[in-house]
Amino acid sequence: MAMGGHAASVSSNGADQFAVSRLETANAALYALRARRGVARETREDVALGQHFELPAHIGWASAIVSKQLADRAEGNKEGRNDSLLSIKTSSVHHSLEAEEEKAVPEAVTAYPDLLLGFLQNEMATSGRVWLLCRLLDDAGRGWLAVDAVREALTRKGSPHRVCGWRRLRQILAEGSGTFWERDDHGRLWLYGQVRVAEGLGIGRFQHNPVQLTVTQLTECIGNVKAQFYATLHSSRANADKANPISRATLETLTGVAGRTQQRYDERVGIEKKQAIGVGGRYSAETDQELLWQGKATFKLIDKKGNQGEAGTTYIAWHLPNQYGAVHQSAHATQRRRLNKRLAAHNSTKDSTHDLANKRAQGNVANRLFFADGRAASKQLSTSGYLRAVVLRTPVWYAIDQHATVG
């Protein structure tokens, strides 16, 4: 036992002596460093800004990167800042995540004019605008958003998606419940899909190509937003190269917007309008009198350059409804067929007297009057119509009927 205790004592003394020797070596190196610099004690104030601390290599501080970070930290403390390496790293990561989150939100949403016109006809443009913005904010495609997140995005001052205050948003959420969304007891807003919204608005078919609505267009005053919804019909027709003349009465049937309001919307959005001219046969007093009895206001059109026949020939012409240009970018219509199938399946479960053909026959869909070429006109069984031509950058429509023919 004595021998064991003696051996343990010797081992402990040897370890202590080894540690003391290492400490004396490090202390000697420190004294040598002080002597070389000629200072009594090295402090943070004694080291110039940007100068690295020279520590013994065996302690593990021989890294140039760590020394540089310590020097930058010393500069920040001297200027009065209390930043640590951990806080700097966390702050940079936080800012990068915020930038990535803001960048992830799209700048435009794809919308079908049929839905937007349904908003106008059912006087639900305000709720429809919020529904579109919520679909835009749901970049993950989960189908729901937290009510607090919706409030933060749509009501916070300075937010790019702000449209109203929190009190007004509560009213909108209540008005659109059951048509655009549902709200559960866990603070979540469940968004309805396009088919369910179309079914709730009484839309039987998606017949127009979709367009792009930007965040700027959706966050304007509600009057301008309604004008944007109305203008999507013109953009869809123009983007599809089907910008045939269309009357104000037909537009009122399709959109539910009165003629005077249509003109105001055209001015707000800046829709480009082109006047189209219908050209009939050669002018004669008898033909002109007959057309006047039919209630068609005509005028003489003298073809001085011979664009339609012999130069100097006079034709009977009349003004047609306007053509309208596009103010929105077109979107891919790859999902329209699938949406129509789902919508038809939903409607088939309802009363069999529900006739989808009545929805399709609105405007100039079933009774088409304007054609781009003769082949399309020959397929129409009607005895009247117009063929399109461009003369000196002006759209001219030739009448093809039994009363007025091009001579």
C-alpha positions in Angstrom: 0.0 0.0 0.0 2.8 2.3 0.9 4.5 1.6 -2.4 1.3 2.2 -4.3 0.8 5.6 -2.6 4.4 6.5 -3.2 4.1 5.7 -6.9 0.9 7.8 -7.2 2.6 10.8 -5.5 5.5 10.6 -7.8 3.2 10.5 -10.8 1.3 13.6 -9.6 4.5 15.5 -8.9 5.7 14.7 -12.4 2.6 16.0 -14.0 2.6 19.2 -12.0 6.2 19.8 -12.9 5.4 19.3 -16.5 2.5 21.8 -16.3 4.7 24.3 -14.5 7.4 24.0 -17.1 4.9 24.7 -19.9 3.5 27.7 -18.0 7.0 29.1 -17.4 7.7 28.7 -21.1 4.5 30.6 -22.1 5.3 33.2 -19.4 8.8 33.7 -20.8 7.4 34.1 -24.3 5.0 36.7 -23.0 7.8 38.6 -21.2 9.9 38.5 -24.4 7.0 39.9 -26.4 6.5 42.8 -23.9 10.2 43.5 -23.9 10.3 43.6 -27.7 7.4 46.1 -27.8 8.7 48.1 -24.9 5.4 48.3 -23.0 4.7 47.3 -19.5 1.4 45.6 -20.2 -0.4 44.9 -23.5 -4.0 46.1 -23.4 -6.7 46.6 -26.1 -6.0 50.4 -26.1 -2.3 49.8 -26.6 -2.9 48.0 -29.9 -3.6 50.2 -32.9 -6.8 49.7 -34.9 -6.5 47.0 -37.4 -3.4 45.5 -35.7 -3.7 41.8 -34.8 -3.0 40.3 -31.4 0.1 38.2 -31.6 -0.5 35.2 -29.4 1.5 32.0 -29.0 0.7 29.4 -31.7 0.3 26.5 -29.2 -2.7 28.3 -27.6 -4.6 28.0 -30.9 -4.9 31.6 -31.9 -2.6 31.6 -34.9 -5.5 31.9 -37.3 -5.3 35.0 -39.5 -9.1 35.0 -40.0 -9.9 34.9 -36.3 -7.3 37.6 -35.7 -9.0 39.8 -38.3 -12.4 39.3 -36.8 -11.1 40.2 -33.3 -9.5 43.3 -34.7 -12.8 44.4 -36.4 -14.6 43.7 -33.2 -12.2 45.9 -31.3 -12.9 48.7 -33.8 -16.6 48.3 -33.3 -16.3 48.5 -29.5 -14.2 51.6 -29.7 -16.8 53.3 -31.8 -19.5 52.5 -29.3 -21.1 49.5 -30.9 -21.7 46.3 -29.0 -21.8 43.7 -31.8 -20.7 40.2 -31.5 -19.7 37.7 -34.1 -22.8 35.7 -33.4 -25.1 38.7 -33.7 -23.5 39.8 -36.9 -23.9 36.4 -38.5 -27.5 36.1 -37.3 -28.4 39.5 -38.6 -26.9 38.8 -42.0 -28.8 35.6 -42.2 -32.0 37.3 -41.1 -31.7 40.0 -43.7 -31.0 37.4 -46.4 -34.1 35.4 -45.5 -36.2 38.5 -45.6 -34.9 39.5 -49.0 -35.4 35.9 -50.2 -39.0 36.0 -48.9 -39.8 39.3 -50.6 -38.2 38.1 -53.8 -40.2 34.9 -53.7 -43.6 36.6 -53.9 -44.5 36.9 -57.7 -45.1 40.4 -59.1 -48.2 39.3 -61.2 -51.0 36.8 -60.9 -52.7 34.9 -63.7 -56.4 35.6 -63.9 -59.2 34.6 -66.3 -61.4 37.5 -67.6 -64.5 35.3 -67.1 -63.8 35.4 -63.3 -63.0 39.1 -63.3 -66.1 40.0 -65.2 -68.1 37.8 -62.8 -66.7 40.0 -60.0 -68.2 43.1 -61.7 -71.5 41.5 -62.5 -72.0 40.2 -58.9 -70.6 43.5 -57.4 -67.8 41.6 -55.6 -64.8 43.4 -57.1 -63.4 44.3 -53.6 -63.5 40.8 -52.3 -62.3 39.4 -55.7 -59.3 41.8 -55.5 -58.4 40.5 -52.0 -58.8 36.9 -53.2 -56.4 37.5 -56.1 -53.8 39.0 -53.8 -54.1 36.1 -51.3 -53.5 33.7 -54.2 -50.4 35.8 -55.0 -49.2 35.7 -51.4 -49.7 31.9 -51.3 -46.5 31.2 -53.2 -46.2 27.8 -51.5 -49.5 26.6 -53.0 -50.8 25.4 -49.7 -54.3 26.8 -50.3 -54.5 28.6 -47.0 -52.9 31.6 -45.3 -52.7 32.8 -41.7 -55.1 35.6 -41.0 -52.3 37.5 -39.2 -50.1 37.2 -42.3 -53.0 38.5 -44.5 -53.5 41.4 -42.2 -49.7 42.2 -42.2 -49.5 42.1 -46.0 -52.7 43.9 -46.9 -53.1 46.5 -44.1 -49.6 47.4 -42.9 -48.4 50.9 -44.0 -45.5 50.6 -46.4 -46.4 47.1 -47.5 -46.4 46.7 -51.4 -49.7 44.8 -51.1 -51.5 47.2 -48.9 -55.1 47.9 -50.1 -57.1 48.9 -46.9 -57.1 49.1 -43.1 -57.7 46.3 -40.7 -61.3 47.2 -40.0 -62.2 47.3 -43.7 -60.3 44.0 -44.2 -62.5 42.3 -41.5 -65.6 43.4 -43.4 -64.2 42.1 -46.7 -63.4 38.8 -45.2 -66.9 38.5 -43.9 -68.4 39.5 -47.3 -66.4 37.0 -49.3 -66.9 34.1 -46.9 -68.5 31.2 -48.7 -67.6 32.5 -52.1 -63.9 33.1 -52.1 -62.7 31.5 -48.8 -63.5 30.1 -45.4 -62.0 31.0 -42.0 -61.4 28.3 -39.4 -61.0 28.5 -35.6 -57.2 28.3 -35.8 -56.7 31.7 -37.5 -56.3 30.3 -41.0 -58.0 31.5 -44.2 -58.7 28.7 -46.6 -58.8 29.9 -50.2 -61.3 28.5 -52.8 -60.0 27.4 -56.1 -60.9 29.0 -59.5 -63.6 26.3 -60.3 -65.4 26.7 -57.0 -65.3 30.5 -57.2 -66.6 30.4 -60.8 -69.4 28.0 -59.7 -70.4 30.4 -56.9 -70.5 33.4 -59.3 -72.7 31.5 -61.8 -70.0 31.2 -64.5 -70.6 28.2 -66.8 -67.4 28.2 -68.8 -64.0 29.7 -69.1 -64.1 31.0 -72.7 -61.4 33.7 -72.7 -57.6 33.3 -72.5 -56.0 34.4 -69.2 -54.0 37.5 -68.7 -51.4 38.8 -66.2 -52.5 41.3 -63.5 -49.6 43.0 -61.7 -49.5 44.0 -58.0 -49.5 47.7 -59.0 -52.7 47.2 -60.9 -54.4 45.3 -58.0 -53.4 47.8 -55.3 -54.8 50.9 -57.0 -58.0 52.5 -55.9 -61.1 50.3 -56.3 -62.3 52.3 -59.3 -59.1 51.7 -61.2 -59.2 48.0 -60.2 -62.7 47.7 -61.7 -61.4 49.3 -64.9 -58.6 46.8 -65.0 -61.1 43.9 -64.6 -63.2 45.3 -67.4 -60.1 45.8 -69.7 -59.0 42.2 -69.4 -61.7 41.2 -71.9 -60.2 43.5 -74.5 -56.7 42.3 -73.7 -57.7 38.6 -74.0 -59.4 39.2 -77.4 -56.5 41.3 -78.7 -53.8 38.9 -77.5 -55.6 36.0 -79.3 -55.7 38.0 -82.6 -59.5 38.1 -82.4 -59.9 41.8 -81.8 -62.9 42.1 -84.1 -65.2 45.1 -83.8 -67.5 44.8 -80.8 -70.4 47.1 -79.9 -71.1 48.8 -76.6 -74.3 46.9 -76.2 -72.5 43.5 -76.6 -69.9 44.6 -74.1 -72.6 45.5 -71.6 -74.1 42.0 -72.0 -70.7 40.4 -71.5 -69.4 42.6 -68.6 -72.5 44.0 -67.0 -70.9 47.5 -67.4 -73.0 50.3 -68.8 -71.9 52.2 -72.0 -71.0 55.4 -70.2 -69.0 53.5 -67.5 -67.2 51.6 -70.3 -66.0 54.9 -71.7 -64.7 56.1 -68.3 -62.9 52.7 -67.8 -61.3 53.1 -71.3 -59.9 56.5 -70.2 -58.7 55.2 -66.9 -56.8 52.3 -68.2 -55.8 53.9 -71.5 -57.3 51.4 -73.9 -56.4 52.1 -77.5 -59.5 52.2 -79.8 -59.6 51.9 -83.5 -62.5 52.9 -85.7 -63.5 50.2 -88.3 -65.3 50.9 -91.5 -67.6 48.6 -93.4 -67.5 48.8 -97.2 -70.4 47.7 -99.4 -71.1 47.8 -103.1 -70.7 50.6 -105.5 -72.6 53.7 -104.7 -76.0 54.2 -106.3 -79.0 56.3 -105.2 -81.3 53.3 -105.0 -78.9 51.2 -102.8 -78.2 54.2 -100.6 -82.0 54.8 -100.1 -82.6 51.2 -99.3 -79.9 51.2 -96.6 -81.2 54.4 -95.1 -84.6 52.8 -94.8 -83.0 50.0 -92.9 -81.6 52.5 -90.4 -78.0 52.2 -91.4 -76.1 55.5 -91.6 -73.9 55.5 -94.7 -71.5 57.7 -96.4 -69.7 57.9 -99.8 -66.2 56.4 -99.9 -64.2 57.4 -103.0 -61.3 55.0 -103.7 -58.9 57.5 -105.3 -55.9 55.1 -105.2 -57.8 52.1 -106.5 -57.2 49.9 -103.4 -60.5 48.2 -103.8 -61.0 48.2 -107.5 -60.9 50.8 -110.3 -59.4 54.1 -109.1 -62.0 56.8 -108.6 -64.9 54.4 -107.9 -67.4 55.5 -105.2 -68.6 52.9 -102.7 -71.1 52.8 -99.9 -69.5 52.7 -96.5 -70.6 52.9 -92.9 -69.0 52.9 -89.5 -68.7 49.7 -87.5 -68.1 49.3 -83.8 -64.7 50.0 -82.4 -61.7 47.6 -82.1 -59.8 47.6 -78.8 -56.2 47.0 -78.0 -54.5 45.1 -75.2 -53.3 46.6 -71.9 -52.3 43.4 -70.2 -49.8 40.7 -71.0 -51.2 37.3 -72.1 -50.7 34.1 -70.0 -50.6 30.5 -71.0 -54.0 28.9 -71.3 -52.9 25.4 -70.7 -55.2 24.9 -67.7 -58.4 26.2 -69.3 -59.5 22.9 -70.8 -58.9 21.1 -67.4 -60.8 23.9 -65.6 -63.7 23.6 -68.0 -63.9 19.9 -67.5 -64.0 20.2 -63.8 -66.6 23.0 -64.0 -68.7 20.9 -66.4 -68.5 18.0 -63.9 -69.7 20.3 -61.1 -72.6 21.7 -63.2 -73.7 18.2 -64.4 -74.6 17.3 -60.8 -77.0 20.2 -60.6 -80.4 20.6 -62.2 -80.5 19.2 -65.7 -82.3 22.3 -66.9 -79.1 24.3 -66.5 -78.1 25.1 -70.1 -74.5 25.9 -70.6 -75.2 26.9 -74.2 -76.9 30.1 -73.0 -73.6 31.1 -71.4 -71.6 30.4 -74.6 -74.0 32.2 -76.9 -73.3 35.6 -75.3 -72.1 38.3 -77.6 -70.7 37.3 -81.0 -69.7 33.8 -80.0 -72.6 31.8 -81.6 -73.8 34.4 -84.1 -70.4 35.5 -85.5 -70.4 38.5 -87.8 -66.7 39.2 -88.5 -64.2 36.9 -90.2 -60.4 37.1 -90.8 -60.5 35.2 -94.2 -63.0 33.8 -96.7 -62.5 30.2 -95.5 -63.8 31.1 -92.0 -66.7 33.0 -93.6 -67.7 30.0 -95.8 -68.2 27.8 -92.7 -70.8 30.3 -91.4 -74.4 29.5 -92.5 -75.5 33.0 -92.1 -76.1 35.1 -95.2 -74.4 38.2 -93.9 -71.0 39.0 -92.5 -67.8 40.9 -92.9 -64.4 40.0 -94.2 -61.4 41.8 -92.8 -58.8 43.7 -94.8 -56.2 46.3 -94.0 -55.9 49.3 -96.3 -53.2 51.9 -95.4 -53.0 50.6 -91.9 -56.8 51.1 -91.5 -59.0 48.1 -90.8 -61.6 47.8 -93.5 -64.4 45.2 -93.4 -66.1 44.1 -96.6 -69.8 43.3 -96.4 -70.7 39.9 -97.7 -74.5 39.6 -97.9 -77.2 39.5 -100.5 -78.0 43.2 -100.4 -74.5 44.8 -100.4 -71.6 43.2 -102.2 -68.3 44.4 -103.2 -68.4 45.6 -106.8 
